[in-house]
Amino acid sequence: MAKASPLTGVRVFDMTRVLAGPSATQILGDLGADVIKIERPRTGDDSRGLGPPYLRDSEGRETEESAYFLSANRNKRSVTLNLTSPEGQDIARGLIGHCDVVIENFRTGNLAQYGLAYDQIKERFPRLVYCSITGFGHTGPFATRAGYDYLVQGMGGIMSVTGEPDGPPEKVGVGIADIMTGMYAVVAILAALRHRDATGEGQNIDMALLDTQVAWLSYVGQNYLTSGEVPRRCGNHHPNIMPYQVFGAADGLLILAVGNDAQFERFCTFTGRPELARDPRYATNANRLRNRDTLTPIIADLIAAHPIHHWVEGLAKVNLPCGPINAVDQVFAEPQVQAREMVLGMSHPLAHPDPVRLIASPIRMSGTPVSYRNPPPLLGQHTDEVLGDLLGLGEDELAGLRRRGVI
């Protein structure tokens, strides 16, 4: 007998698109929530067109489903709805009445013109948890500005500390500000649902990409607040730990992550240079940082003398973190990634009979595991099903709505 998912019975009205919001609602869907994804008729979520690459069908032909869309939209039901239409707005409010959560990422103020802002519906739906995701939040001088991940990575400081010291600032290789905002949004939604279940009170959640980016500056931001010194780019070095960086082995690059003095002593013993750990210049992490310029070339020469597997396998035996820098294909070939089943196959109407491969959820729960019920939906795939089941609309009514461009 299949175990129930933790959010079974929770329904989400999802008015988000692209990445931050869809990432959040995919997590909620994986945890068992019924996510109703609202998309514009004919065009849908902008990310459907963010390709190539696109999903290929059983004949090897490109479809119109982008890999970008596939990455953040499983476990959702797609409903096309024209929110600029009064009829569409009425349908939206009708569906919201059957939902526990609304999540949207319209620019601040834009949903008010459709009568769907939190303040416009909160009295009608007092138990509703309503989450807004914007670039800059609903307050402050930038509230009405459009915000995008790349822009926020720059404004939020992460680019200033990413890259080589003598090179330009670099963005992170994925849309991490979007993804982390989605993560924080899920945490807030789950907390608000817990409060709602305890008190009967819903509430509004105001999530901003810039706020999130500032928050996950973490210890780098705290270094500045504590010292007053502006953090600089240090490439693949760690600003607070040494040696914790990239080195060149005989056959490629690896990461050595020596996190404390005891580990450094074991590293030196393994390399046949135990005296380095007794040298006052290198015996403590603080001194290793102060003397990075002299210690780095010593370690570099030691690492360069042997291939990657010598270090990865050998240091693992003495409980020292060390690993390769994998390309993406190597990531999915890693035995550990395969053992953890981080790739899943789901049947998809355009890829039938072959499954579409997706990145699995990293959440592992013993009693209420995640579940994979629906592949990323086709545009409007569930419109009739949802409007029929929740609002009781029949075939004639649905046909009329289509003629009028409402769905």
VMD Tcl script that draws the C-alpha trace (Angstrom):
set ca {
  {0.00 0.00 0.00}
  {1.45 3.37 -1.06}
  {2.24 5.79 1.74}
  {0.42 9.11 1.77}
  {2.38 12.22 0.85}
  {2.67 14.91 3.54}
  {0.67 17.55 1.63}
  {-2.08 15.28 0.34}
  {-5.30 17.29 0.60}
  {-3.63 20.68 0.11}
  {-4.56 22.46 -3.12}
  {-2.48 25.26 -4.66}
  {-3.65 27.92 -7.13}
  {-0.44 28.65 -9.01}
  {-0.20 31.90 -10.99}
  {3.58 31.78 -11.39}
  {5.81 31.41 -14.40}
  {9.46 30.90 -15.41}
  {11.52 29.69 -12.40}
  {11.18 31.08 -8.86}
  {7.47 30.40 -8.42}
  {7.37 27.18 -10.47}
  {10.31 25.82 -8.47}
  {8.33 26.42 -5.29}
  {5.13 24.86 -6.56}
  {6.97 21.83 -7.95}
  {8.31 21.15 -4.44}
  {4.79 21.48 -3.04}
  {3.54 19.13 -5.76}
  {6.28 16.59 -5.02}
  {5.15 16.68 -1.39}
  {1.64 15.75 -2.45}
  {-0.19 19.03 -3.02}
  {-2.65 19.33 -5.92}
  {-1.09 22.19 -7.90}
  {-3.34 23.92 -10.43}
  {-1.05 25.81 -12.79}
  {-2.76 28.79 -14.40}
  {-1.41 29.65 -17.85}
  {-2.30 32.13 -20.54}
  {-4.34 30.64 -23.39}
  {-2.27 29.83 -26.48}
  {1.11 30.99 -25.07}
  {1.30 29.59 -21.56}
  {4.25 29.89 -19.20}
  {7.08 31.91 -20.79}
  {9.51 29.11 -19.97}
  {7.81 26.76 -22.45}
  {9.65 28.66 -25.15}
  {13.02 28.97 -23.40}
  {14.91 26.56 -25.62}
  {16.58 24.74 -27.17}
  {16.88 22.10 -25.98}
  {13.33 20.81 -26.37}
  {11.83 17.46 -25.51}
  {12.02 15.04 -28.45}
  {9.17 12.71 -29.31}
  {9.39 8.98 -30.00}
  {10.42 9.76 -33.58}
  {13.28 12.01 -32.46}
  {11.57 15.23 -33.54}
  {11.67 18.35 -31.40}
  {8.42 19.17 -29.59}
  {7.41 22.55 -28.17}
  {8.17 21.47 -24.59}
  {11.46 23.06 -23.47}
  {13.87 21.41 -21.05}
  {13.62 24.61 -18.99}
  {9.87 24.09 -18.54}
  {10.34 20.40 -17.79}
  {12.77 21.27 -14.98}
  {10.21 22.97 -12.72}
  {6.69 21.83 -13.59}
  {6.00 18.22 -12.74}
  {3.14 17.27 -10.41}
  {0.94 20.10 -11.72}
  {-2.30 20.33 -13.67}
  {-2.33 22.98 -16.39}
  {-5.41 25.18 -16.78}
  {-5.52 27.92 -19.39}
  {-7.30 31.04 -18.14}
  {-7.41 34.59 -19.41}
  {-7.08 36.66 -16.25}
  {-7.61 39.92 -18.15}
  {-11.21 38.83 -18.84}
  {-13.91 39.45 -16.22}
  {-15.14 35.91 -16.83}
  {-11.64 34.61 -16.30}
  {-11.36 36.56 -13.07}
  {-14.64 35.10 -11.83}
  {-13.41 31.60 -12.63}
  {-10.14 32.33 -10.84}
  {-11.99 33.38 -7.69}
  {-14.17 30.30 -7.95}
  {-11.13 28.05 -8.11}
  {-9.38 29.93 -5.29}
  {-12.38 29.07 -3.13}
  {-11.34 25.42 -3.45}
  {-7.67 26.09 -2.67}
  {-5.52 26.42 0.44}
  {-2.68 28.37 -1.15}
  {-2.36 31.03 -3.83}
  {1.12 31.76 -5.17}
  {1.82 34.42 -7.80}
  {4.76 36.32 -9.27}
  {3.12 39.27 -10.99}
  {4.89 42.61 -10.68}
  {3.82 44.55 -7.59}
  {0.36 46.04 -8.15}
  {-0.45 44.24 -11.39}
  {-2.90 41.68 -9.98}
  {-4.98 44.44 -8.40}
  {-6.29 45.41 -11.84}
  {-7.77 41.90 -12.09}
  {-9.31 41.96 -8.62}
  {-7.01 39.15 -7.47}
  {-4.59 40.92 -5.12}
  {-4.46 39.65 -1.55}
  {-6.22 42.67 -0.04}
  {-9.06 42.24 -2.56}
  {-9.82 38.63 -1.69}
  {-8.64 38.09 1.89}
  {-12.03 38.82 3.48}
  {-13.77 36.38 1.16}
  {-11.12 33.71 1.84}
  {-9.88 34.29 5.41}
  {-8.11 30.90 5.64}
  {-6.13 31.44 2.46}
  {-2.33 31.41 2.46}
  {-1.33 33.88 -0.27}
  {2.31 34.05 -1.38}
  {3.67 36.74 -3.70}
  {7.10 36.45 -5.31}
  {8.58 39.60 -6.85}
  {12.00 40.99 -7.61}
  {12.02 43.54 -4.80}
  {8.98 42.92 -2.62}
  {5.82 44.96 -2.12}
  {7.46 47.79 -0.15}
  {10.46 50.03 -0.64}
  {11.56 52.36 -3.45}
  {12.10 49.53 -5.96}
  {8.80 47.73 -5.30}
  {7.33 48.35 -8.76}
  {10.48 47.49 -10.69}
  {10.83 44.28 -12.64}
  {13.38 41.96 -11.09}
  {15.22 39.05 -12.69}
  {17.66 36.50 -11.33}
  {20.71 37.85 -13.17}
  {19.96 41.42 -12.11}
  {19.48 40.35 -8.50}
  {22.67 38.29 -8.47}
  {24.45 41.52 -9.34}
  {22.57 43.82 -6.98}
  {22.61 41.28 -4.14}
  {26.38 40.94 -4.00}
  {26.93 37.32 -4.97}
  {28.59 38.26 -8.26}
  {31.03 40.56 -6.48}
  {32.49 37.57 -4.61}
  {32.31 35.06 -7.49}
  {35.18 34.77 -9.96}
  {38.93 35.13 -9.96}
  {40.49 37.99 -7.97}
  {41.89 39.66 -11.08}
  {38.90 38.88 -13.30}
  {35.39 40.30 -13.70}
  {32.46 39.42 -11.42}
  {30.74 36.20 -12.47}
  {27.18 35.00 -12.07}
  {26.40 31.58 -10.65}
  {25.87 29.03 -13.43}
  {22.19 28.43 -12.61}
  {19.42 30.87 -11.66}
  {20.18 30.48 -7.99}
  {18.44 33.64 -6.77}
  {15.21 32.39 -8.37}
  {15.62 28.87 -7.02}
  {16.50 29.96 -3.49}
  {13.54 32.35 -3.41}
  {11.34 29.42 -4.37}
  {12.88 27.40 -1.52}
  {12.27 30.14 1.04}
  {8.74 30.54 -0.30}
  {8.03 26.86 0.36}
  {9.30 27.20 3.93}
  {7.07 30.23 4.49}
  {4.03 28.55 2.93}
  {4.41 25.45 5.08}
  {4.79 27.60 8.20}
  {1.70 29.62 7.24}
  {-0.30 26.44 6.66}
  {0.75 25.20 10.11}
  {-0.45 28.50 11.61}
  {-3.69 28.37 9.58}
  {-4.42 24.85 10.77}
  {-3.81 25.89 14.39}
  {-5.73 29.18 14.33}
  {-7.94 29.22 11.24}
  {-6.16 32.37 10.02}
  {-4.60 32.71 6.60}
  {-2.01 35.34 5.79}
  {0.01 37.07 3.11}
  {3.62 36.14 2.34}
  {5.79 38.74 0.60}
  {8.88 37.10 -0.94}
  {11.51 39.11 -2.82}
  {14.42 37.86 -4.90}
  {16.69 40.62 -3.58}
  {15.81 39.88 0.06}
  {16.60 36.22 -0.50}
  {19.88 36.96 -2.25}
  {20.96 39.20 0.63}
  {19.97 36.51 3.15}
  {22.05 33.80 1.50}
  {25.17 35.92 1.38}
  {25.37 34.12 4.73}
  {28.83 34.17 6.31}
  {30.25 36.34 3.49}
  {27.75 39.07 4.33}
  {28.33 38.51 8.03}
  {32.08 38.86 7.51}
  {31.42 42.37 6.22}
  {28.95 43.29 8.98}
  {31.43 42.10 11.60}
  {34.66 43.52 10.20}
  {33.58 46.41 8.00}
  {35.86 45.02 5.29}
  {34.28 44.51 1.87}
  {34.68 40.85 0.78}
  {36.60 40.35 -2.43}
  {36.60 37.67 -5.06}
  {38.96 34.86 -4.14}
  {38.34 32.51 -7.05}
  {38.34 28.91 -5.93}
  {39.89 29.71 -2.55}
  {37.77 29.85 0.60}
  {37.89 33.19 2.45}
  {37.92 31.56 5.90}
  {39.39 28.04 5.51}
  {42.74 26.81 4.17}
  {43.44 24.55 2.23}
  {39.92 24.52 0.82}
  {40.28 25.04 -2.91}
  {40.97 23.63 -6.38}
  {44.30 22.01 -7.17}
  {45.68 20.42 -10.31}
  {46.38 16.71 -10.05}
  {48.51 14.87 -12.60}
  {45.47 14.22 -14.82}
  {43.00 17.01 -14.05}
  {41.49 19.27 -11.41}
  {40.19 18.28 -8.00}
  {38.83 19.94 -4.88}
  {40.64 19.55 -1.57}
  {38.47 20.54 1.39}
  {40.50 20.44 4.61}
  {38.11 21.87 7.16}
  {40.08 21.91 10.42}
  {43.52 21.46 11.99}
  {43.10 17.74 12.68}
  {42.24 17.13 9.05}
  {45.25 19.16 7.95}
  {47.47 16.98 10.11}
  {46.04 13.82 8.51}
  {46.50 15.34 5.06}
  {50.14 16.11 5.75}
  {50.73 12.59 7.07}
  {49.10 11.07 3.97}
  {51.31 13.14 1.67}
  {54.47 12.17 3.54}
  {55.02 15.70 4.81}
  {53.92 15.49 8.49}
  {56.29 18.30 9.44}
  {54.03 20.81 7.66}
  {51.38 20.32 10.32}
  {53.95 21.11 13.03}
  {55.25 24.24 11.31}
  {53.94 27.24 13.32}
  {53.09 29.02 10.04}
  {50.64 26.26 9.10}
  {49.63 24.50 12.33}
  {46.37 26.44 12.73}
  {43.76 27.49 10.20}
  {44.26 31.16 11.08}
  {47.99 30.91 10.38}
  {47.43 28.92 7.20}
  {45.23 31.77 5.97}
  {47.88 34.32 6.89}
  {50.52 32.29 5.06}
  {48.41 31.14 2.13}
  {50.92 32.45 -0.40}
  {53.69 30.15 0.82}
  {51.57 27.10 1.66}
  {49.59 26.98 -1.59}
  {52.53 26.20 -3.88}
  {53.77 23.49 -1.51}
  {50.40 21.72 -1.59}
  {50.07 22.30 -5.33}
  {53.34 20.48 -5.97}
  {52.26 17.56 -3.77}
  {48.89 17.23 -5.52}
  {50.39 17.50 -9.00}
  {52.55 14.44 -8.40}
  {49.62 11.98 -8.48}
  {46.41 11.44 -10.48}
  {42.93 12.32 -9.24}
  {41.97 8.79 -8.18}
  {45.03 8.60 -5.90}
  {43.77 11.58 -3.93}
  {40.04 10.90 -4.02}
  {40.34 7.25 -3.01}
  {43.31 7.66 -0.69}
  {42.02 10.65 1.24}
  {38.61 9.02 1.62}
  {40.33 6.22 3.57}
  {41.63 8.75 6.10}
  {38.29 10.58 6.20}
  {39.35 13.69 4.30}
  {36.99 15.40 1.81}
  {38.32 15.41 -1.74}
  {36.53 15.10 -5.05}
  {36.62 15.72 -8.79}
  {35.11 18.67 -10.63}
  {32.50 16.88 -12.69}
  {30.97 18.00 -15.95}
  {27.20 17.55 -15.95}
  {27.37 14.23 -17.78}
  {29.80 12.96 -15.15}
  {27.43 14.09 -12.39}
  {24.69 11.77 -13.60}
  {27.21 8.94 -14.08}
  {28.41 9.16 -10.46}
  {27.62 5.91 -8.61}
  {26.39 7.88 -5.60}
  {23.99 9.97 -7.71}
  {22.68 6.80 -9.32}
  {22.35 5.00 -6.00}
  {20.31 7.91 -4.65}
  {18.05 7.69 -7.73}
  {18.41 11.38 -8.58}
  {17.10 10.78 -12.11}
  {13.54 9.59 -12.56}
  {11.58 8.56 -15.60}
  {7.98 9.69 -16.13}
  {5.67 8.88 -18.98}
  {4.88 11.91 -21.12}
  {2.29 12.11 -23.91}
  {4.79 13.60 -26.36}
  {7.65 11.22 -25.56}
  {5.61 7.99 -25.42}
  {6.57 5.17 -25.19}
  {9.93 6.33 -23.81}
  {9.83 8.11 -20.45}
  {11.04 11.67 -20.06}
  {14.01 11.85 -17.69}
  {13.76 14.43 -14.92}
  {15.89 15.40 -11.93}
  {14.32 13.85 -8.85}
  {13.51 15.58 -5.60}
  {16.34 15.43 -3.05}
  {13.82 15.10 -0.19}
  {13.90 11.71 1.52}
  {11.17 11.10 4.11}
  {10.64 7.71 5.72}
  {6.97 8.04 6.64}
  {5.54 10.39 4.02}
  {7.77 10.25 0.93}
  {7.52 12.52 -2.08}
  {5.50 11.19 -4.98}
  {5.68 11.60 -8.74}
  {2.16 11.58 -10.12}
  {2.03 13.87 -13.15}
  {4.73 14.73 -15.69}
  {5.13 18.40 -16.67}
  {1.76 19.12 -18.31}
  {0.92 20.13 -21.83}
  {-0.53 23.62 -22.11}
  {-4.13 23.50 -20.89}
  {-4.04 19.72 -20.57}
  {-6.27 19.72 -17.48}
  {-8.53 22.71 -18.13}
  {-11.71 20.69 -18.70}
  {-10.92 18.28 -15.88}
  {-10.32 20.99 -13.25}
  {-13.16 23.30 -14.25}
  {-15.52 20.38 -14.51}
  {-14.57 18.77 -11.22}
  {-14.23 21.90 -9.07}
  {-16.73 24.30 -10.66}
  {-19.15 21.83 -12.26}
  {-18.83 23.32 -15.76}
  {-20.20 21.14 -18.53}
  {-19.11 20.64 -22.13}
  {-21.32 23.41 -23.53}
  {-20.10 25.93 -20.96}
  {-16.49 25.01 -21.60}
  {-16.98 25.30 -25.35}
  {-18.47 28.77 -24.89}
  {-15.58 29.89 -22.74}
  {-13.17 28.72 -25.45}
  {-15.03 30.61 -28.15}
  {-14.79 33.79 -26.07}
  {-11.08 33.30 -25.39}
  {-11.53 32.90 -21.65}
  {-9.82 29.48 -21.55}
}
mol new
graphics top color blue
foreach p $ca { graphics top sphere $p radius 0.5 }
foreach p [lrange $ca 0 end-1] q [lrange $ca 1 end] { graphics top cylinder $p $q radius 0.2 }
display resetview
